[in-house]
Amino acid sequence: MNALLDCQAVTKLYGVVIGVNDLTLTLEPGVHGLLGPNGAGKSTLIKLITGQLLPTAGEIRVLGENPWNNPRLLGRIGYCPEHDAFWKFLTGYQFVHTLAQLSGLGRGPAREATLSALERVGALGFKDKPMSTYSKGMRQRTKLAQSLVHDPDLLVLDEPLSGTDPVGRHELMDLIGELGAEGKSVLVSSHVMHEVQAMTQRFLLIYGGRVLAAGDVQEIRRLLYEIPHRIRVACDRPGELARHLAGGDGVDGVQTDAERGELWITTREPRQLFAALPRLAAQTGVALRELGSEDESLDAVFEYLVGDGI
């Protein structure tokens, strides 16, 4: 099976401005989150993947092929752009049906595929209204429908949840998860990390035109072993628990907040400590209310990687 994406020393320059810089990576088929702050290089990478830009240097392969000037490959890719580009005099149905035909579907199959795509994204209820009257959320659903209509192997979604209401966000996140479960490959670009983390556990973190890390959160976090985890413990006697933990194996530091009934433990052995804490609490008679670590979150990992750069 060909890699979903294979970049070898890819650089894209806009004059003297660097879009992506000597980028080398390989992604296997599946659902991946493309994450980074605005200006990180996400949009440039997406335009390279979808054949809108030619690399200044290096080589890029998508599903085993060069995407530049390759209509056959582009017919296997569905693209939902961040910015709107509609013929506003068309209805949503007309817009998606037109793009289905441009993708090579005949009129009859295009009609069936259009209705199916609109239904799947929850856009049937307003399909006959002019797109000039659409809200941002309605436009997002329609853009997603046109990216699905020709049944592509790869979906490239650039900020697909932007402007949607909470219900719409939840529905679209569920849909992306369903597409992945059906065997579609999906690349979802976003700067809202917790939303992407709800859709997939595989991530590509990009910053300053370079890849910081790729993999799932735990794999990426393990690469940062020298940075301790902070574990939060909510209990009835944090001072008592702290006395038994201080100086113990795997414990780098302990900090208590008696007023809030909290204990913060710094450790490079979080799994070992998570296993030991309930036993220690039982031995000391301390009642645990809550135990967790935010340092496994994607936000924490990204903050570690970029430091004060954002």
C-alpha positions in Angstrom: 0.0 0.0 0.0 1.3 3.4 -1.0 1.9 5.9 1.8 -0.7 8.6 2.2 1.9 11.3 2.0 5.6 11.1 1.4 7.7 14.3 1.5 11.4 14.4 0.9 13.2 17.6 1.7 10.2 19.7 0.4 10.7 23.5 0.5 8.2 26.1 -0.8 9.3 29.7 -1.1 7.2 32.7 -1.8 10.0 35.0 -3.0 12.1 35.3 0.2 9.3 34.1 2.4 9.4 30.4 3.5 6.1 28.5 3.4 7.5 25.1 4.3 11.2 24.4 5.0 13.1 21.2 4.1 10.1 19.1 5.2 10.6 15.3 5.2 7.9 13.0 6.5 5.8 9.9 5.7 2.2 9.4 6.7 0.4 6.1 6.4 -3.3 5.9 5.3 -5.8 6.8 8.0 -7.1 9.9 9.7 -4.5 12.5 10.7 -4.7 15.9 12.3 -2.5 18.6 10.8 -2.0 21.0 13.6 -0.2 24.3 14.2 -0.9 28.0 14.8 -1.8 30.4 12.0 1.2 31.0 9.8 2.8 27.6 10.7 2.8 26.3 7.1 -0.4 24.2 7.2 -2.1 25.9 4.2 1.1 25.7 2.1 1.4 22.0 2.8 -2.2 21.4 1.9 -1.8 23.3 -1.4 1.2 21.2 -2.2 -0.7 18.0 -1.4 -3.7 19.0 -3.6 -1.5 20.0 -6.5 -2.2 23.8 -6.3 1.5 24.5 -5.7 4.7 23.1 -7.1 7.6 22.7 -4.5 10.5 25.0 -4.9 12.7 22.1 -3.9 12.3 18.5 -2.9 9.7 15.8 -3.9 6.2 15.1 -2.7 4.1 12.0 -3.4 0.4 11.6 -2.5 -0.9 8.1 -2.7 2.3 7.2 -4.5 2.0 9.9 -7.2 3.1 13.5 -7.9 0.1 15.7 -7.4 1.3 18.5 -9.7 -0.6 18.6 -13.0 -2.1 15.1 -12.3 -5.8 15.1 -13.0 -6.1 11.3 -12.4 -4.7 11.6 -8.9 -6.7 14.7 -8.1 -9.8 12.8 -9.0 -9.0 10.6 -6.0 -8.7 13.6 -3.6 -11.6 15.5 -2.0 -10.7 19.0 -0.9 -12.6 21.2 1.5 -10.9 24.7 1.5 -10.7 27.0 4.4 -12.0 30.0 2.5 -15.3 30.1 0.6 -15.3 30.3 -3.2 -18.9 29.9 -4.3 -21.0 30.9 -7.3 -23.5 32.5 -4.9 -26.3 32.5 -7.5 -26.4 28.7 -7.3 -28.3 26.7 -4.7 -26.3 24.2 -2.6 -27.6 21.4 -4.7 -26.6 23.0 -8.0 -23.1 23.8 -6.6 -22.4 20.2 -5.4 -24.0 18.7 -8.6 -21.9 20.8 -10.8 -18.7 19.8 -9.1 -19.8 16.2 -9.2 -20.1 16.4 -13.0 -16.7 18.2 -13.2 -15.3 15.2 -11.3 -16.4 13.0 -14.1 -19.8 11.7 -13.0 -22.6 11.6 -15.5 -25.8 13.5 -14.9 -27.7 10.6 -13.3 -24.9 9.3 -11.1 -24.1 12.9 -10.2 -27.6 13.6 -9.0 -27.6 10.5 -6.8 -24.2 11.2 -5.4 -25.1 14.9 -4.8 -28.2 14.0 -2.8 -26.3 11.3 -0.9 -23.4 13.7 0.0 -25.8 16.5 1.1 -27.8 14.1 3.2 -24.6 12.8 4.9 -23.4 16.3 5.9 -26.9 17.4 7.1 -27.5 19.8 4.2 -30.6 18.4 2.5 -32.9 20.8 4.4 -31.4 23.9 2.7 -30.2 22.4 -0.6 -32.6 24.5 -2.7 -31.8 27.8 -1.2 -29.4 30.2 -2.9 -25.9 30.0 -1.4 -25.9 33.8 -1.0 -28.3 33.3 1.9 -26.3 30.6 3.7 -24.9 31.0 7.2 -21.2 30.1 7.8 -22.2 26.7 9.1 -24.4 26.0 6.1 -21.5 26.9 3.8 -19.2 24.6 5.7 -21.5 21.7 5.3 -21.9 22.3 1.6 -18.2 22.6 1.1 -17.8 19.2 2.9 -20.5 17.7 0.7 -18.7 18.7 -2.5 -15.5 17.2 -1.2 -17.3 13.9 -0.6 -19.5 13.7 -3.7 -17.0 11.8 -6.0 -16.2 9.2 -3.3 -12.5 10.1 -3.0 -9.8 8.0 -1.4 -8.3 11.0 0.4 -10.1 13.9 2.0 -8.1 17.1 2.7 -10.1 19.3 5.1 -8.8 22.7 5.9 -10.4 24.1 9.1 -13.7 22.3 8.3 -15.3 23.2 11.7 -14.7 26.9 11.5 -17.9 28.9 12.0 -20.1 26.0 12.9 -22.3 25.9 16.0 -21.6 23.4 18.8 -24.2 20.9 17.5 -22.7 21.2 13.9 -19.2 20.8 15.2 -20.2 17.6 17.0 -22.0 16.2 14.0 -19.1 17.0 11.6 -16.5 15.5 14.0 -18.6 12.3 14.2 -18.8 12.2 10.4 -15.0 12.5 10.0 -14.6 9.7 12.5 -17.1 7.6 10.5 -15.2 8.2 7.3 -12.0 7.0 8.9 -13.8 3.9 10.1 -15.0 3.2 6.6 -11.4 3.2 5.3 -11.1 6.7 4.0 -7.9 8.6 4.6 -8.5 12.1 6.0 -6.1 14.9 6.7 -7.8 17.5 9.0 -6.1 20.9 9.4 -6.9 22.9 12.4 -5.4 25.1 15.1 -8.0 24.0 17.6 -6.3 21.0 19.1 -9.0 19.5 21.4 -11.4 19.3 18.4 -8.9 17.4 16.3 -8.0 15.2 19.3 -11.7 14.2 19.4 -11.5 12.9 15.8 -8.2 11.1 15.7 -5.2 10.1 17.8 -2.7 10.6 15.0 -1.2 14.0 14.5 1.3 16.0 12.5 2.5 19.0 14.3 3.9 21.8 12.2 5.4 25.1 13.2 7.6 27.6 11.2 7.3 25.5 8.1 8.9 22.5 9.7 7.5 19.3 11.2 7.9 19.3 15.0 6.6 15.8 15.5 4.3 13.1 14.0 2.5 10.2 15.6 -0.1 9.7 18.4 0.0 11.9 21.5 1.6 9.3 23.7 4.3 8.5 21.1 5.1 12.2 20.7 5.1 12.7 24.5 7.6 9.8 24.9 10.0 11.7 22.7 10.0 14.4 25.3 11.1 12.2 28.2 13.4 14.8 29.6 10.4 17.1 30.3 8.6 15.9 33.4 4.9 15.2 33.6 2.8 17.1 36.2 0.2 14.9 37.9 -2.7 16.4 39.8 -4.1 14.6 42.8 -7.2 15.8 44.5 -7.5 14.3 48.0 -8.6 15.0 51.6 -5.0 15.2 53.1 -2.6 16.3 50.4 0.1 17.1 53.0 0.1 13.5 54.3 0.4 12.0 50.8 3.1 14.5 50.0 5.2 13.4 53.0 5.1 9.8 51.8 5.9 10.7 48.2 8.8 13.2 48.7 12.1 11.7 47.6 10.5 8.5 46.4 11.4 6.6 43.2 10.2 8.5 40.1 9.2 11.6 42.0 11.1 14.8 41.0 9.0 17.2 43.1 5.9 17.6 45.1 3.7 20.7 45.7 0.6 20.9 47.8 -2.4 23.3 47.9 -4.1 22.5 51.2 -6.8 25.1 50.7 -8.0 23.4 47.5 -7.1 19.9 48.6 -4.7 19.3 45.7 -1.3 17.8 45.3 0.9 18.3 42.2 3.6 15.7 41.5 6.4 16.2 39.0 7.6 12.9 37.6 9.4 11.3 34.6 7.7 8.0 35.4 3.9 8.8 35.1 2.7 5.2 34.5 4.6 3.9 37.5 3.3 6.7 39.6 -0.3 6.3 38.4 -0.1 2.6 39.4 1.4 3.3 42.8 -0.7 6.2 44.0 -4.0 4.3 44.7 -2.0 1.8 46.8 -0.2 4.5 48.7 -3.4 6.3 49.4 -5.0 3.1 50.8 -2.0 2.5 53.0 -2.0 6.0 54.4 -5.8 6.3 54.7 -5.9 9.2 52.3 -9.2 9.5 50.3 -8.5 10.2 46.6 -11.1 12.2 44.8 -9.4 12.8 41.4 -6.2 11.7 39.7 -5.0 12.9 36.3 -2.4 14.5 34.1 -3.0 17.3 31.5 0.5 16.8 30.2 -0.7 14.0 27.9 -2.9 16.5 26.1 -2.0 17.7 22.6 -1.9 21.3 23.8 0.7 20.4 26.4 2.8 18.5 24.0 2.7 21.4 21.5 3.5 23.9 24.1 6.6 21.8 25.1 7.7 21.6 21.5 7.5 25.3 20.6 8.4 26.7 24.0 7.9 30.5 23.9 7.8 30.6 20.1 4.1 31.2 19.9 
